[in-house]
Amino acid sequence: MRRADCISCNTVAGIHHPPGGIVYQDDHWAFFLRSRPLLVPGQGFVVLKRHCERLSDLTWAELQALGPMMQCAEHALHQVLKPVKVHFGLYAEAVQHLHLHVLPRMPTLPAGNIPVTILSTWYDLLVRIGLKRAYPDTVVADVAHRLRAAMQSTGV
């Protein structure tokens, strides 16, 4: 069931359009990139296609589909962006809809969650005072199209 006030529900329903559109989806999950990211234009989300706020409320089919979705996203990100590592984080605090943050850690980014969190906060401050700009959605859309092609070429 979709909630009208939920950005994740509106994205998977096609009401809100992420740059480059939905990169990949199956019956239960959708993978797309975030608009105007600060760290890397491959930052994205794996989002459950129905509104659900708790991991414990996932169905068995949704749980079974999550691993392959993450694996497909990671494979495509490695093929297109060549990150050192791809991180997945489950938070669902600000947006009350089950989703995983996807962060390809590029060689220019520090290792570890705390350094990346600090860097993200620092970049946000630099954006607010005009010393850094987010990646434009045109760049993000290009990455989304290349990821989609990578997923299609591997038979995903």
C-alpha positions in Angstrom: 0.0 0.0 0.0 1.4 3.4 -1.0 1.4 6.4 1.4 0.8 9.7 -0.3 3.2 11.6 2.0 6.1 9.1 1.5 8.9 10.0 -0.9 9.9 6.3 -1.3 6.3 5.3 -2.1 6.0 8.2 -4.6 9.3 7.2 -6.3 8.4 3.6 -6.8 4.9 4.6 -8.0 6.4 6.9 -10.6 5.2 10.2 -9.1 8.7 11.3 -8.0 11.4 10.8 -10.6 15.0 10.2 -9.5 17.7 11.3 -11.9 18.0 8.7 -14.6 14.9 7.0 -13.3 14.7 3.6 -11.6 18.0 1.8 -12.4 16.7 -1.7 -11.7 13.7 -3.3 -10.0 12.2 -6.6 -9.3 8.8 -7.6 -7.8 9.8 -6.3 -4.4 12.7 -3.8 -4.6 13.8 -0.8 -6.6 17.3 0.6 -7.0 17.8 4.2 -8.0 20.3 7.0 -7.4 19.9 10.0 -5.2 19.5 13.5 -6.5 22.4 16.0 -6.1 24.7 13.8 -4.0 27.7 15.3 -2.4 30.1 12.4 -2.2 29.8 10.5 -5.4 27.2 10.5 -8.3 26.6 6.7 -7.7 25.0 7.2 -4.2 21.6 5.6 -4.2 18.9 3.6 -2.5 17.5 0.1 -2.6 13.9 0.7 -1.6 11.1 -1.7 -0.8 8.3 -1.3 -3.3 5.5 -1.4 -0.7 5.3 0.9 2.3 6.9 -0.9 5.3 8.8 0.7 8.2 10.3 -2.3 9.9 12.7 -5.1 8.8 10.7 -7.5 11.0 7.6 -6.9 8.8 9.2 -8.0 5.6 7.7 -11.1 3.9 9.8 -14.1 3.2 9.8 -13.3 -0.5 11.0 -9.7 0.1 13.8 -11.0 2.3 14.8 -13.6 -0.3 14.9 -10.9 -3.0 16.9 -8.4 -1.0 20.3 -10.2 -1.3 20.2 -10.6 -5.0 19.1 -7.0 -5.5 22.1 -5.8 -3.4 24.4 -8.1 -5.3 23.2 -6.8 -8.6 23.6 -3.2 -7.6 27.1 -3.8 -6.2 28.2 -5.7 -9.4 26.9 -2.8 -11.6 28.5 -0.1 -9.5 31.9 -2.0 -9.6 31.6 -2.3 -13.4 30.7 1.3 -14.0 32.4 3.4 -11.3 35.2 1.0 -10.1 34.8 1.9 -6.3 37.1 0.4 -3.7 34.0 -1.0 -1.9 30.3 -0.6 -2.0 28.6 0.1 1.4 24.9 -0.6 2.2 23.3 1.0 5.3 19.9 0.4 6.7 18.6 3.5 8.6 15.0 4.4 7.8 14.9 7.2 10.3 14.2 10.5 8.4 12.2 8.6 5.7 9.9 6.1 7.5 10.0 3.6 4.7 12.4 0.6 4.6 15.4 1.4 2.4 19.1 0.9 2.2 21.6 3.6 1.4 24.1 2.6 -1.2 27.5 4.3 -1.2 30.2 3.3 -3.6 33.4 4.3 -1.8 35.7 5.7 -4.4 39.5 5.7 -3.9 39.3 9.4 -3.0 37.0 8.8 -0.1 38.3 7.7 3.4 37.6 4.1 4.6 35.2 3.5 7.4 31.7 4.8 8.4 32.8 7.5 10.8 35.3 9.2 8.3 32.6 9.1 5.6 30.0 10.5 7.9 32.3 13.3 9.0 33.3 14.0 5.3 29.6 14.1 4.3 28.8 16.6 7.1 31.9 18.7 6.1 30.7 18.7 2.4 27.2 19.7 3.5 28.7 22.7 5.4 30.9 23.6 2.3 27.7 23.5 0.1 25.9 25.8 2.5 28.6 28.4 2.4 29.1 28.1 -1.3 32.5 26.4 -1.5 31.3 23.1 -2.8 28.5 22.0 -5.2 26.6 18.8 -5.3 26.9 16.7 -8.4 24.3 17.9 -10.9 21.4 15.6 -11.7 22.6 15.4 -15.3 25.8 13.7 -14.1 23.8 11.4 -11.8 21.4 10.5 -14.7 24.4 9.6 -16.9 25.6 7.2 -14.1 22.1 5.7 -13.8 22.0 5.0 -17.5 25.4 3.4 -17.5 24.4 1.3 -14.4 21.2 0.2 -16.2 23.2 -0.9 -19.3 25.7 -2.8 -17.1 22.8 -4.6 -15.3 21.2 -5.5 -18.7 24.5 -6.7 -20.2 25.0 -9.1 -17.4 21.6 -10.6 -17.8 20.3 -9.1 -14.5 
